[in-house]
């Protein structure tokens, strides 16, 4: 079964995928998006990212996004997992899995979910540079 949650731990993609596959034997398409921490930004080497969040608001928003995606795109189920705290280069910061009867719905729902999370969820990231210092991304006043 699909779910939403926020964690400081590494994301177990296989466990989440296996759980979602149990939702129905009518699933014909699974789309998995893994948002991975890259090693550079604007020409600077990244050491890690730090994600901060407003717990109640972020968790509620993720649940609402999941419910809207299931309804809007006629997908059978979805899972959304977002990391917070320190996340190292190469680690997964966001996992979105959508399950549908057909691929188009699964792809469309996954893209919409990622876009909605970036647009509206109360989770903020700070890039920490190898040379020292860092900057909040997309945050005017944190």
C-alpha positions in Angstrom: 0.0 0.0 0.0 1.2 3.5 -0.8 1.8 6.1 1.9 3.5 9.4 2.6 6.1 10.2 5.2 9.1 12.4 6.0 12.2 10.8 7.4 15.8 11.5 8.5 16.8 8.0 7.4 17.9 6.6 4.1 15.0 5.7 1.9 14.5 2.0 1.1 13.2 2.1 -2.5 12.8 -1.7 -2.8 10.7 -1.9 0.4 8.5 1.0 -0.8 8.1 -0.5 -4.2 7.2 -3.9 -2.9 4.6 -2.4 -0.5 3.0 -0.5 -3.3 2.9 -3.5 -5.6 0.6 -5.2 -3.0 -2.1 -2.6 -3.6 -3.7 -4.5 -6.5 -3.0 -7.2 -9.1 -4.5 -4.8 -11.7 -1.4 -2.6 -11.7 0.1 -2.4 -15.2 2.5 0.4 -14.8 4.8 1.7 -12.0 6.7 4.9 -12.3 9.5 5.6 -9.8 11.1 9.0 -9.4 14.2 9.3 -7.3 15.4 12.9 -6.6 19.2 12.4 -6.0 21.5 14.9 -4.4 24.0 16.1 -7.1 27.5 17.1 -6.4 27.5 20.6 -7.8 25.4 23.7 -8.0 26.2 27.0 -9.9 29.8 25.8 -10.4 30.4 25.0 -6.7 31.0 21.6 -5.3 28.3 20.4 -2.9 29.2 18.5 0.3 25.7 17.8 1.4 22.2 19.3 1.6 20.3 20.2 4.7 16.5 20.0 4.6 14.4 21.9 7.1 10.6 21.7 7.3 7.4 22.6 9.1 6.4 19.1 10.3 2.6 19.3 10.6 2.2 21.5 7.5 4.6 19.5 5.3 3.1 16.1 6.3 -0.5 17.3 5.7 0.6 18.8 2.3 2.2 15.5 1.2 -1.0 13.5 2.1 -3.2 16.0 0.2 -0.9 15.8 -2.9 -1.0 12.0 -2.8 -4.8 12.0 -2.5 -5.3 14.6 -5.3 -3.0 12.7 -7.6 -4.8 9.4 -7.1 -8.1 11.1 -7.8 -7.0 13.5 -10.6 -4.9 11.0 -12.6 -6.9 7.8 -11.9 -3.8 6.1 -10.5 -4.4 3.1 -8.2 -1.9 4.2 -5.5 1.1 6.4 -4.8 3.9 6.7 -2.4 5.8 9.9 -1.4 8.8 9.9 0.9 10.9 13.0 1.5 14.2 13.2 3.5 14.9 16.0 6.0 18.1 16.8 7.9 21.5 16.2 6.3 21.4 14.3 3.0 24.7 13.4 1.3 25.6 13.7 -2.3 24.3 10.6 -4.2 21.6 9.9 -1.6 17.9 10.0 -2.5 16.1 13.1 -1.1 12.7 12.4 -2.6 11.0 9.2 -3.7 7.7 9.3 -5.6 6.2 6.0 -6.9 2.9 5.9 -8.8 1.0 2.8 -9.7 -1.8 2.7 -12.4 -3.4 0.4 -14.9 -1.6 2.3 -17.7 1.7 4.0 -18.1 0.4 7.5 -19.2 -1.5 8.0 -15.9 1.5 6.7 -13.9 3.9 9.1 -15.6 1.5 12.1 -15.5 0.8 11.6 -11.8 4.5 11.2 -10.9 5.4 14.4 -12.7 2.5 16.3 -11.2 3.4 15.1 -7.7 7.0 16.2 -8.0 6.0 19.6 -9.3 3.5 20.1 -6.5 6.0 19.2 -3.8 8.5 21.6 -5.2 5.8 24.3 -5.5 3.9 24.0 -2.3 5.3 21.8 0.5 6.9 23.5 3.6 10.3 21.8 3.1 13.4 24.0 2.4 16.9 23.0 1.4 20.3 24.5 2.1 23.3 23.6 0.0 26.4 23.1 2.0 29.5 23.7 -0.1 32.8 21.8 0.2 34.7 25.0 0.3 32.7 26.1 3.3 29.5 28.1 3.7 26.2 27.4 2.1 23.0 29.0 0.8 19.2 28.4 1.2 17.7 27.5 -2.2 14.5 29.2 -3.2 14.0 30.7 0.2 13.9 34.5 0.6 14.2 34.7 4.3 14.8 31.5 6.3 
